[in-house]
Amino acid sequence: MKKFLLLSFVSLSIGSLSAQSSKYWQQHADYKMNVTMDVKNYQYKGTQELVYTNNSNDTLKKVYYHLFNNAFQPGSEMDARLHSIKDPDGRMVNKVKIDGKDVKVSRIESLKPNEIGYLKITNFKQDGVVAAAKTVGTILEVTLAKAILPNSQSTFTLDFDGQVPVQIRRSGRNNSEGVELSMSQWYPKLAEFDFEGWHADPYIAREFHGVWGNFDVTINIDAAYTVGGSGYLQNQNEIGHGYQDQGVVVSIPKKTKTLSWHFVAPMVHDFTWAADKEYIHDVVKGPNDVALHFLYKNYPKTVENWKKLEPMMVKVMDFYNKNIGNYPYKQYSFIQGGDGGMEYAMCTLMLGNGTLEGIYGTATHELGHSWFQHILASNESKHPWMDEGFTTYVEDLAINDLSDKKVTNPFAGNYKAYYSLVNSGKEQSQSTHGDRYDENRPYSISSYVKGSLFLSQLRYVIGEDKLAETVKRYYHDFKFKHPTPNDIKRTAERVSGANLDWYLVDWTETTNTIDYGIKAVTENGNQTTVSLERIGRMPMPIDLLVEYTDGTTESFYVPLRMMNYEKENPNPAVKRTVLNDWTWAASNYDFTIAKAKSTIKKITIDPSGLMADVKQENNVFQQ
């Protein structure tokens, strides 16, 4: 069974690569690691063997690795960023009194030698031959002993010494809820090389990008610890710690001081684990026989909430399966750890001592990332809105669908947050690299909120059914690949038949805003002329609803010429008139209603609220 899983996932990575074009390719990296953790001083030693397949047309003379732990040292780029950014992440700073004023001080700068994180690499070899490896901050630069030709493989081996930092951001030890080891981004991780070249970004605190491959990881740790993380445990019969709930008979020698946890994670681009002596470990059967693992601290309120969370997440996974596509692995783990919630391969690390509502929201969001980051592996660093935004969209859909009190527009709060960003004057284009936003708040709203609006507004542009079909086809066509912004746009075009390049460019590559208004409503005999104006730079098709004094309603639709598309009537119960299209170059547009002005009670631009018009006050005429 395990061999079958490995082979089936490998075939997915090789046999259907057609993302950006018929010449699409992606690299492949198979890891084998053995690590021994010293839980007394939070240090570990490991070996790594990595078989790298160069599927590109380039001859590679160098490779790069991420050494994320090195960010947690005084003077690192992550430390420097905390000093320079106007609104540093509150989890990463301390408030101190200086001259009677509260000042935010980097937590990293005060770390002692036994509290910092580090990852030291020795004995690097390529196919058994020593290669020159140089550490530069959080990057290991390797000059290869022999160039890797196109369509060939090479095997890298190395030894590594690591120290787990005091928990500051995502990874670390002894987090705010008492979890001892949150081991994310803990190993030498090969940087991605794709059609754009190397993505050897320094770790400053944002997102990640990784190479698809298979992971074979053995973790040697004190027998008192329960471990959870990416992949399938291969030696349940030697472990216990809740894994006997999977129907495995466990027999452990009483004198065992160390256990070796052997995990295999097929076709993923990361490997994460966490460990604690007090974890409770539950296993629940999810949709399609997926085993849902829950590992959480043994605190009374935490236990109560997590027990309630378990059936809720079965329903959420079922919703995602039906509305995006089936989760392809046979396991997913919700693990208390980290500093909030962060997605990893086949698992999440998330805080778990809050309210049930808060834990449920975090778990729903992080599970959604399995589709939009760990199966659809877009470049989080360059396009965080594709990952965070699309996940926020399906999270809001799921929570609303599964709620007893459903709302018409579950995205309304996102629109308000986006409008606040626009009004702040601090918005930056979504083409900005995730690490290079001026402030954290504009980054968050741009990525999570405006990224979500890309889809909810697309629902307005092409119709609800076409968007639902687009999401499913996008997942089907690009799973286990690295889709780009153009890929979601082209998928929507293939599904709908609309031309959408204008939408992708204006929404994601500029800070152009949408602002339409009803300029005038004038009597014209027994008819009424409605004058509309486009004030913002970004064009849109226009839905209008007319409410008459006799209680009847009528809708009008103004297509956008550059779309070459006519959306289906979103409300077939209301008669709709399709008007002549509106060109981008024309800022004004008039049309006629075949009724007297006195019969009109109200005219509304976009009654759905799904078009992100930044000035709502001019969208309504009422008398």
N, C-alpha and C positions, 0 to 999 in steps of 0.2 A: 504493500500500500504506500509506504513512504517513497519507494523508488518510483512508483507510478506518478506520485504527486510531483516529484522533481522533474521527471521527463515531460510531463504534460505542461508544466509551466515553462520549461526551456523551449518547448516547441512553440508556445505562444510568443516567446521573445524573438524567435528567428523566422517563423513561417508566415507571419502576416504583417510585416513592417511596411506600411504604406501611409504614414502620417502626412507629412507635408507634400509629398509627391511620390511617384513610383520609384524614385531613387533614394527614398528615405532610408536612413541607417541609424543605429544607435549602438553604443559600446556595451560591453558585458563584463561583469566582474564577479567571480566566485570566490568567496571568503571562507577560510578555515582558520578559526582562532581558538586558542586555549589560554585561559586567563585564571590566575590564582589571586584571590582577594584576601588581604590582611585586614580583618575588620577592626583590629586594635588601633592601627595608625592610619586607616583609610587609604592604604596604598595597594597597588596591584602590579603584577608582572604578567606579561603575555607574549605569545608568539602568534605571528600571522603569516599565512600563506595565501597569496591572492593570484588567481589565474585570470589574466586580463586579455580580452579579445578585442582587437582593433578592427572594427567593422567599417572604419572610415576609409577614405581615399588618401589620407595623409600618412606620411612616414613620421612616426613620433620619436623624437630624440630626448624628450623630457616627459616626466609625469609629475603630478602634484597631489599631495595628500592634505586633508584638513586635520589639524591638531587642535580641536576645539577647546580642550582643557586649558590651553595656554592663555586663553582670554582672561582667565580669572587670576591675574597677576597684576600687582601695581605697575603702572606704566604701559599696560597693554592698550590696544586700540579701543577695546570695550571700555576700559577705565577712562581713556581720553575723551571718549564720546560722552560719558556721564558728566564730565567737567564742562563740555562745550555746548551741549544741547539745552535749550531753554526750559524744557519740561521733562526732566529725566524720569524714567520709570520708577515709581515709588517703591517698588520691591528691591531696587538696586541701590538705594541711597538711604542714609540716616539723616535725621534732622538734629542739628546741634545748634546751641546758642553761641553766636559770635557778636560781641558788642550789643547784646540784648536782642538780637534779631535771629529768627529761625533761618538757618542756612542748610541746604541739602548737600550732603557730602557723600561722595562715592564710597560704597561699602568695600569695593575692590581695593582702593588705595590703602586701606588699613589692615589688609590681610597679613597675617604672620606667615613665616615660612612653612609651618605645619598646617596652615589653613588654605593656602593657595591651591590652584589646580595646575597640573603640568602633565605633559606627555612627552617622554624622551625616547627617541628612536636610535637603535644601534643595530649593527650587523645587517645592514640592508644589502640584499643581493638580488640580482636579476639572472634567473636561470643558473644559479649557483656561482655567479661571478659578482664580485663586489662592485657596487655602483655608488657614485658620490651623492650623498644626501645632505642637504643644508636646511636647517630650521630657520624660518623667518617669521617670527610672531606665531600666528596660528596656521601657518602653511609650511609644509615640508616640500622643498624643491629637489627633485631627483634628476640628475643627469645620467641617462641610461648608459650601461656598459655597451649595449648594442641597440641600434635603432629598431623599433617595431614597425615592420612593413605593413601595408594595408592587407586586411583579411588574414592576419596571423595572430598568434598568441604568444604571451610571455608570462613567466611565473615570477612573482616578487615574493621574497621572504624577508621578514624583519623581526626584531625583538622590541618590545616596548615596556617602559616603566611609567606608571601613572600614579597620580595622587588625586583623590576626589576632593574638589574644593568645598569649602563651606557653601551651603546652598544659597545662591544669589539669583541665578536665572536658569530655570528649567532643570539643569543637572546639578548634582551636589549631594552633600550629606546633611542629615538632621534638619529637614525642612521645617517650616513653621508649624506643621501638624505632627511633628515627631517621627516622620518616616526616615529611616536611617540612610538608605542608599537609593538615590534616583539616578540611574546610570544611563543617561541619554547622551549621545554624541561623545562617547567615552573612548573610542578606539581610533586608530589611524584610518581615516576614511578617504578613499580615492576620490579626487575631484572629478566632476563631469567634464567630458570633452564631447562637443556636439557640432552641429553645422555652423555654430557661431564661434567655435574655438574652445579654449579652456575656461572653466568657471571656477577659478581658484580664488574665491572671494574670502577676505579675512572675516573672522567671526566678530561681529560688532554687537550682536544681540537679536538679529532679525530671523530670517527664515533660511531654508536649506534647499539643496539640489543634489541629487545623487544618481549613481549608476545602477542600472538594473542588474540583479544577479541573485545567486543562491548563497545563503549563509549557513555555515556549520560551526556552531559555537559551543564550547564547553566552559562552564563557569565553576570553578572550585572554590567553595566558601564554607565557613563554619556551619555545621549541621543544624544549628539552632535557627538559622534563617530560612524563611520561605521566599522563593524567587518566582517572579512572574515577568513576562515580557513578550517579545516577538517570537514567532515560530512555534513549532510543535515539540514538546518534550519527548525525547526518545527513550528515556530510561525510567518510566514511571514506577516500575517495580523496585527501583532502588531508592526512590525519593520520599514518597509520602506527602506530607504537608498539604493535604487537601486533594492531591491528584488521585487518591484512591476513590474519590467520588466519580471518577470516570469508569468505574467497574474493574479496576486493576487491583489484584491482590498484592499488598505491599509487605515486604519483609526486610527490615533494616537491622543490621547488627547493633546491639545496644551500645557498644563501645565506639561507634563511629563518631569521629570528631569533625570530619570534613565530608561534605557531599559534592559530587561532580554532577552538575546539571547540564545535560547535553540537549541542545536545541537545534532544530533544523528549520530554517525559514526559506521557503522556495519563492523565487521570483519577487524579490522586494528590493528596495533601494536604501534600506537602513536596518539597524538592529538595536533594540533598546531593552533594558531590563531594570528591575527594581527589586530591593530585598529589605526585609524587616523581620525581626524576631516575633512581632505581635500580629502579623497579618492573619486575618481570617480569610479563607479561600473557599469561595463557592463556585460551582459550575452549574450553569443553567442551559437547557436545550433551547437553541434559537431556531429561526427559520432555516429550512433546508438542512437540518441537522447540524448547524453550526454551533459549536460549543462556546458559550459566552462565559468567560471567567471574570470573577469579581474578587479583587484583593484589597482589603481595607483594614484599618486599625481597629482594635478591639476596645472601642469606647462605646458606652451605652447608646448615646444619641446617633453616633456614626453607624453602628450596627443596625439600629432601627430604620434609618433612612436608606441605607444601602440595600437592605432586604426588600424595601418597598420599590427601590429603583430597578431591581432585577426584572420583574415582569414588564415594566415600562419600557426597558430597552429592547426587549424581544419585539414589542410592537413597533418601536422606532426602526429597527433593522428591517422588519417586514415592509414598512412604508418605503424605506429607501430602495429595497429590492424591487418593489413594484413601480416606483416612479423614476428610478435611474437605471437600474439593472442589477442582476444578482451579485452579491458579495462572493468573490471567487475562492476564498480560503475557507477552511473548516474550523477556524478559531478566531476569536477576538477577545482581548482582555482589557477591562476597566481597572486601572491600578491607582490607588491613592499614592500620590507622590508629586514631585515637581513643585511649581509655584503658581498654579492657576489651572490651565488645561493646555496640553500640547499633543498634537497628533504624531504618532510614530507607526512603524510598520506593524500591522496586526494588533495594535494596542494604543492606549493613551495613558499618560500620566496626568492626574488631575487632583486638585484639592477635594477633600471629601467631608469636612466637618461643618459645612454650612447648612442652610435650609434644604429641604428636599427639592423645592422648586429650583433653587440655584444649582444644586448638583445635577438635577435632571437636565437643565438647560445646557450646562457644560458638557455633560455626557452626550447629549444629542448633537451638539456642535462637533465635538471631537470625533464621534463615530462617523458623522458626515464627511469628515476629512478622508476617511478610508477610500471613498469614491473619488473625491476631487483633489486628493494629493497623493495618496499611496496606491492608487490604481491609475488615475489620470495624473501622471507625474509632471505637471507643468513646472516651470522654473519659478519657485516661490520667491526667490530673491529679486528677479527682474519683473515678475508679474504677480505680485502677491494678491492682487484683486481677483485673479482667476481662481485661486485656491481659497482664500478667506471669504471672498465675496460670494462665490457660488455655494460654498458650504453654509454661509449665513442664510442664503436664499432657501436651500432645502431644509435647513433647521427650522426656519420660520414656517415653511409649509407644513412640516411634520408636526410641530407643536400645535399649530392651529387645527390641523386635521384630527389630531388625537385628543383635542380638548373638548370638554363638555360644553364650553361656551365659545363657539366659533365666531370669528369676525369676518366681515366682507373683505377687508384689505389688511392681511396680516403683516404687510410691509410698511404700514403708515408711519411707524416710528423711525424707520430707516430714512424715509423721505425728509422728515423733520430734521434728523441729524445732518443729512446732506445739505439742506438749506442753511443750517447754522454754520457749516464749513464755508459755504459760498459767501455768506454775509460777513464772515470773519476776515475775509481778504487773504487768508493763508493757504488757500487750496493750491496744490501743485498737480501737474499732469500725472495720470496713472502710469505713464511711461517712465516716471522717476524710479530709479533703483530703490528697492525697499530700505537700504541702509542710508540713503542720501536725502531723505526728507528733512526739512529744517526743524520740524518738531514732531513729537510722538502722536499728538492728537490728530493733526492733519493726516498723518500716515494711517492711523487706525480707521478714521472715517473714510478715507479714500479706498482702503483695501477691503475692509469688512462691509461698509455701508454702500459706497458708490459701486463697489464690485457686485454687491447683491442687486442694486438697482439696474445694473447692466441687463440682468435676466428679467426682473419684474417689469422693467420698462419695455424690454423686447416683447414681453407678453402683450403690451399695449400696441406695439408696432406691427407684429405679424399675427397676433391672436393667441388665445390661451392654448388651444389644441395644438397649434403649430409649435409653440414653445415647448410644450410637454413632449412632443415628438422629437424636437431638436435635442433636448437634454438626453433622451434615451439613445438617440443615434450618435450623439457626441461620445457618450460613454462606450457604446458598442464599437465605434470606429477607432477610438484612440486609447482604449485601455491597454495598459502595459507599454505605453509609449510616452513621449514627451510633447504633448500638444502645445501649440503657441496660440496667441490671441487670434491669429488669422484662421486657425482651425475651428474655433467655435463660431466665428463669423461665417465661414464657408459652409459649415454644417447647417446653420440656420438658413442660408441661401438655398442649399440643396433641398431642404425640407419645404420651404415656403415658396421658392421661386422668386423671391424679392432680391433686389440689389441692395446690399447693406454695408458697402465699404464706407459710405459717409457716416454711418452710425458708429462703426468701430473707431474711425479716425477722430471724429469730433468728441466722442464720449471718453475715450481712453488716452488719446494723444494730445489733447488740448484741454484747456479749462473753459472752453466755450460753454455757455449756459443756454437753457431753453427758457424763453419768455414770450408767450403769445398773449394778445389782449383783444378784447372786444372794443374797438375804437368808437363805433357809433352804431346806433340802431335807428333808422329813419323811416318815416311813413312815405309810401310811394303808391298813392291811390289806395286800392284794396290789397296792396302788397307791401312787404317790408323788406328794406335793404339792410343787410348786416355787413358792416365793414370790420374786417379783422386786420391785425397788424402783427408782424413778426419783429420783436424788439431784440431778442437775444440772437447770438450768432448761430446757434445750432438749430437746424431745421427739423421739423417733425410733420408727419401726417396729423390731421386734426379730426377728432370726434367732437361733435356738438350735440347737446340734448336741448330741445325746445319744449317747454312746458306751457300749455295753454290754459286760459282762464276757465275753460269748461272741464278741466281735469285730464284731458288727453295729452299725449306726448308724441314727439316725432324726433328722429335723429337725422343728422347730416354728417357726411364723411367727406373730408377733403384729402384726397391722396397726395403724397409728395412725389413730384415728377421724377426725381432722381432715383426713387425706389423702383419705378416701373412695376407697381404692385397695387392690388386692391384687396384689402383685408376683408375677411368675411364679417358679416354683421355680428358683433359681440353679444347683442341682445335681440334675437329674432322675434321676440314678442313685441318689439317696438318697430314700427315702420321706419325704414332708413332710405334716404336719398343720397346717391353717390354723385358728388359734384365734380366739376372740372378740376384737374390737378393744379397744385400750387408749385411754382418754380422757386428755387432758392434765391434767384436774383431779385425777385419781386418781394418787397417788404410788406406790401398791402394786398388785400384780397377781399373782393365783394361778392356776395351771393344774395339771391332773392328767396324769401319765404312767401308762398302764395296765400298769405293771410294778412289781414290788417294788423298794424302794430298794437291796436287796442286789445286784440285777442291773445296777445303774448304775455304770459306771466313772468317767465324766466328763461334765460338762455345761458347754458353752461358749457365752457370748453372742458373737455375730458372729465365727464362725471365719474369715471372709474377711479380717479386719483392716482393712476399709474404712470402718467407722464410727469417727469420731474420739472415742472414749470416753477421757476424760482420766485415768481411774484404772483401769488394766487388771487390777489385782490382785483386784478383786471380781467379775470377769467369768467366773470359772471355779470350779466345784465339782468336787472330785476326792476319791475315797476308795480 
